[in-house]
Amino acid sequence: MITGGCRCGAVRYEADSEVAHNALCHCRDCQMAHGAPMVGWIAFKGEQVRFEGAEPVRYTGPSGSTRSFCGTCGTPVAFVNDDFLPGVVDIPSVTLDEPDAFAPRAQVQVADRRAWMADLAKLPEFARFPGGD
């Protein structure tokens, strides 16, 4: 069983362990919905995912994609688009209780990838904020 939930704990989910796909998405829709340059997704067949606790808030955009998120803390918890991924529920992989358990296997929608993402490995790295203790 794979489990996870939102930041405040109001929305929880569980999914059977058979993963349909696991990828990083660079599409503009994901960028805008998450305020980030890419989103990691882990996908399951719809009947494998069960939500518990607070009912997620849902938003259906112009593309027909329905995004679900916690109405209290705003954490995105699911993505469904039956036109492109029929019968699949995508879960943001960072919301898993064990987010490092499933490494992405691919990058998708790279046509929308931010140009500066190609040089990320060249940027200086800090374990925490620079100059902090």
NUDRENKE-655184 format. One record per residue (C-alpha): x, y, z; residue number from 1; residue in three letters. Coordinates in Angstrom, 3 decimals, padded with zeros to 6 digits. Layout:
! residues N
@c1: X, c2: Y, c3: Z, pos: NUM, code: ALA .
...
END
This chain:
! residues 133
@c1: 000.000, c2: 000.000, c3: 000.000, pos: 1, code: MET .
@c1: 001.274, c2: 003.467, c3: -000.906, pos: 2, code: ILE .
@c1: 000.124, c2: 006.346, c3: 001.288, pos: 3, code: THR .
@c1: 000.411, c2: 010.114, c3: 001.381, pos: 4, code: GLY .
@c1: -001.453, c2: 013.338, c3: 001.816, pos: 5, code: GLY .
@c1: -001.439, c2: 017.090, c3: 001.975, pos: 6, code: CYS .
@c1: 000.820, c2: 019.307, c3: 004.030, pos: 7, code: ARG .
@c1: -001.648, c2: 019.868, c3: 006.905, pos: 8, code: CYS .
@c1: -002.877, c2: 016.257, c3: 006.996, pos: 9, code: GLY .
@c1: -006.537, c2: 017.043, c3: 006.271, pos: 10, code: ALA .
@c1: -006.510, c2: 015.107, c3: 002.972, pos: 11, code: VAL .
@c1: -004.993, c2: 011.632, c3: 002.977, pos: 12, code: ARG .
@c1: -004.855, c2: 008.999, c3: 000.263, pos: 13, code: TYR .
@c1: -003.805, c2: 005.435, c3: -000.259, pos: 14, code: GLU .
@c1: -003.151, c2: 003.526, c3: -003.457, pos: 15, code: ALA .
@c1: -002.444, c2: -000.046, c3: -004.362, pos: 16, code: ASP .
@c1: 001.223, c2: -000.569, c3: -005.107, pos: 17, code: SER .
@c1: 000.948, c2: -001.120, c3: -008.876, pos: 18, code: GLU .
@c1: 002.309, c2: 002.089, c3: -010.425, pos: 19, code: VAL .
@c1: 001.082, c2: 002.953, c3: -013.956, pos: 20, code: ALA .
@c1: 003.857, c2: 005.501, c3: -014.571, pos: 21, code: HIS .
@c1: 006.172, c2: 007.849, c3: -012.712, pos: 22, code: ASN .
@c1: 007.511, c2: 010.939, c3: -014.489, pos: 23, code: ALA .
@c1: 008.509, c2: 014.567, c3: -014.239, pos: 24, code: LEU .
@c1: 006.133, c2: 016.801, c3: -016.179, pos: 25, code: CYS .
@c1: 007.298, c2: 020.129, c3: -017.606, pos: 26, code: HIS .
@c1: 003.994, c2: 021.241, c3: -019.213, pos: 27, code: CYS .
@c1: 002.831, c2: 024.823, c3: -018.768, pos: 28, code: ARG .
@c1: -000.406, c2: 023.659, c3: -017.128, pos: 29, code: ASP .
@c1: 001.547, c2: 021.897, c3: -014.349, pos: 30, code: CYS .
@c1: 003.903, c2: 024.850, c3: -014.003, pos: 31, code: GLN .
@c1: 001.028, c2: 027.247, c3: -013.442, pos: 32, code: MET .
@c1: -000.957, c2: 024.918, c3: -011.154, pos: 33, code: ALA .
@c1: 002.035, c2: 024.214, c3: -008.891, pos: 34, code: HIS .
@c1: 003.998, c2: 027.462, c3: -009.245, pos: 35, code: GLY .
@c1: 007.043, c2: 025.369, c3: -010.126, pos: 36, code: ALA .
@c1: 009.089, c2: 024.598, c3: -013.247, pos: 37, code: PRO .
@c1: 008.126, c2: 020.901, c3: -013.163, pos: 38, code: MET .
@c1: 006.061, c2: 018.418, c3: -011.186, pos: 39, code: VAL .
@c1: 006.821, c2: 014.827, c3: -010.288, pos: 40, code: GLY .
@c1: 003.821, c2: 012.531, c3: -010.798, pos: 41, code: TRP .
@c1: 003.168, c2: 008.937, c3: -009.823, pos: 42, code: ILE .
@c1: 000.114, c2: 007.435, c3: -011.486, pos: 43, code: ALA .
@c1: -002.310, c2: 004.700, c3: -010.600, pos: 44, code: PHE .
@c1: -005.440, c2: 003.228, c3: -012.120, pos: 45, code: LYS .
@c1: -008.381, c2: 005.238, c3: -010.810, pos: 46, code: GLY .
@c1: -009.901, c2: 002.354, c3: -008.870, pos: 47, code: GLU .
@c1: -006.605, c2: 001.899, c3: -006.978, pos: 48, code: GLN .
@c1: -006.720, c2: 005.355, c3: -005.306, pos: 49, code: VAL .
@c1: -008.817, c2: 006.115, c3: -002.238, pos: 50, code: ARG .
@c1: -009.037, c2: 009.493, c3: -000.486, pos: 51, code: PHE .
@c1: -009.712, c2: 009.839, c3: 003.238, pos: 52, code: GLU .
@c1: -010.311, c2: 012.757, c3: 005.571, pos: 53, code: GLY .
@c1: -011.350, c2: 016.088, c3: 004.093, pos: 54, code: ALA .
@c1: -012.848, c2: 016.072, c3: 000.607, pos: 55, code: GLU .
@c1: -010.346, c2: 017.608, c3: -001.848, pos: 56, code: PRO .
@c1: -011.378, c2: 020.783, c3: -003.670, pos: 57, code: VAL .
@c1: -011.484, c2: 020.302, c3: -007.445, pos: 58, code: ARG .
@c1: -010.752, c2: 022.663, c3: -010.325, pos: 59, code: TYR .
@c1: -011.340, c2: 021.763, c3: -013.972, pos: 60, code: THR .
@c1: -009.333, c2: 023.949, c3: -016.325, pos: 61, code: GLY .
@c1: -009.861, c2: 024.823, c3: -019.989, pos: 62, code: PRO .
@c1: -007.833, c2: 021.760, c3: -021.058, pos: 63, code: SER .
@c1: -010.359, c2: 019.460, c3: -019.355, pos: 64, code: GLY .
@c1: -007.880, c2: 018.454, c3: -016.668, pos: 65, code: SER .
@c1: -009.278, c2: 018.225, c3: -013.149, pos: 66, code: THR .
@c1: -006.849, c2: 019.065, c3: -010.376, pos: 67, code: ARG .
@c1: -007.641, c2: 018.272, c3: -006.747, pos: 68, code: SER .
@c1: -006.097, c2: 020.017, c3: -003.784, pos: 69, code: PHE .
@c1: -006.551, c2: 020.481, c3: -000.048, pos: 70, code: CYS .
@c1: -008.990, c2: 023.283, c3: 000.696, pos: 71, code: GLY .
@c1: -007.140, c2: 024.113, c3: 003.916, pos: 72, code: THR .
@c1: -003.429, c2: 024.191, c3: 002.992, pos: 73, code: CYS .
@c1: -003.676, c2: 024.224, c3: -000.831, pos: 74, code: GLY .
@c1: -001.455, c2: 021.196, c3: -001.427, pos: 75, code: THR .
@c1: -002.167, c2: 019.624, c3: -004.839, pos: 76, code: PRO .
@c1: -003.143, c2: 015.960, c3: -004.347, pos: 77, code: VAL .
@c1: -004.391, c2: 014.651, c3: -007.709, pos: 78, code: ALA .
@c1: -004.675, c2: 015.223, c3: -011.448, pos: 79, code: PHE .
@c1: -007.151, c2: 013.539, c3: -013.818, pos: 80, code: VAL .
@c1: -007.546, c2: 014.002, c3: -017.565, pos: 81, code: ASN .
@c1: -009.630, c2: 011.235, c3: -019.106, pos: 82, code: ASP .
@c1: -008.944, c2: 012.504, c3: -022.637, pos: 83, code: ASP .
@c1: -005.173, c2: 012.010, c3: -022.359, pos: 84, code: PHE .
@c1: -004.868, c2: 009.467, c3: -019.545, pos: 85, code: LEU .
@c1: -008.164, c2: 007.562, c3: -019.374, pos: 86, code: PRO .
@c1: -008.781, c2: 005.774, c3: -016.088, pos: 87, code: GLY .
@c1: -005.608, c2: 007.171, c3: -014.476, pos: 88, code: VAL .
@c1: -005.153, c2: 009.291, c3: -011.356, pos: 89, code: VAL .
@c1: -001.837, c2: 011.134, c3: -011.086, pos: 90, code: ASP .
@c1: -000.604, c2: 011.945, c3: -007.585, pos: 91, code: ILE .
@c1: 002.187, c2: 014.489, c3: -006.994, pos: 92, code: PRO .
@c1: 005.030, c2: 012.200, c3: -005.927, pos: 93, code: SER .
@c1: 006.336, c2: 014.635, c3: -003.288, pos: 94, code: VAL .
@c1: 003.072, c2: 014.145, c3: -001.339, pos: 95, code: THR .
@c1: 003.858, c2: 010.466, c3: -000.744, pos: 96, code: LEU .
@c1: 004.676, c2: 009.569, c3: 002.852, pos: 97, code: ASP .
@c1: 007.926, c2: 008.193, c3: 001.404, pos: 98, code: GLU .
@c1: 008.635, c2: 010.586, c3: -001.501, pos: 99, code: PRO .
@c1: 012.049, c2: 009.064, c3: -002.268, pos: 100, code: ASP .
@c1: 010.638, c2: 005.546, c3: -002.674, pos: 101, code: ALA .
@c1: 009.861, c2: 006.010, c3: -006.383, pos: 102, code: PHE .
@c1: 012.383, c2: 007.802, c3: -008.594, pos: 103, code: ALA .
@c1: 010.974, c2: 009.278, c3: -011.822, pos: 104, code: PRO .
@c1: 011.466, c2: 007.069, c3: -014.878, pos: 105, code: ARG .
@c1: 011.003, c2: 009.746, c3: -017.544, pos: 106, code: ALA .
@c1: 010.491, c2: 013.427, c3: -018.297, pos: 107, code: GLN .
@c1: 007.415, c2: 014.414, c3: -020.293, pos: 108, code: VAL .
@c1: 006.226, c2: 017.586, c3: -022.010, pos: 109, code: GLN .
@c1: 009.831, c2: 018.749, c3: -022.355, pos: 110, code: VAL .
@c1: 008.736, c2: 021.083, c3: -025.157, pos: 111, code: ALA .
@c1: 007.517, c2: 023.359, c3: -022.319, pos: 112, code: ASP .
@c1: 010.585, c2: 022.866, c3: -020.120, pos: 113, code: ARG .
@c1: 012.058, c2: 026.153, c3: -018.913, pos: 114, code: ARG .
@c1: 015.249, c2: 026.854, c3: -020.893, pos: 115, code: ALA .
@c1: 017.299, c2: 027.475, c3: -017.749, pos: 116, code: TRP .
@c1: 016.550, c2: 023.965, c3: -016.420, pos: 117, code: MET .
@c1: 019.277, c2: 022.573, c3: -018.711, pos: 118, code: ALA .
@c1: 022.010, c2: 024.164, c3: -016.559, pos: 119, code: ASP .
@c1: 020.774, c2: 023.291, c3: -013.068, pos: 120, code: LEU .
@c1: 023.760, c2: 021.027, c3: -012.352, pos: 121, code: ALA .
@c1: 026.077, c2: 024.027, c3: -012.863, pos: 122, code: LYS .
@c1: 024.457, c2: 026.132, c3: -010.112, pos: 123, code: LEU .
@c1: 026.079, c2: 026.324, c3: -006.665, pos: 124, code: PRO .
@c1: 024.430, c2: 024.050, c3: -004.097, pos: 125, code: GLU .
@c1: 023.771, c2: 024.658, c3: -000.395, pos: 126, code: PHE .
@c1: 022.334, c2: 022.154, c3: 002.095, pos: 127, code: ALA .
@c1: 020.255, c2: 025.006, c3: 003.557, pos: 128, code: ARG .
@c1: 020.110, c2: 028.741, c3: 002.843, pos: 129, code: PHE .
@c1: 023.615, c2: 030.154, c3: 002.218, pos: 130, code: PRO .
@c1: 025.079, c2: 031.873, c3: 005.257, pos: 131, code: GLY .
@c1: 022.639, c2: 030.115, c3: 007.618, pos: 132, code: GLY .
@c1: 023.714, c2: 028.010, c3: 010.562, pos: 133, code: ASP .
END
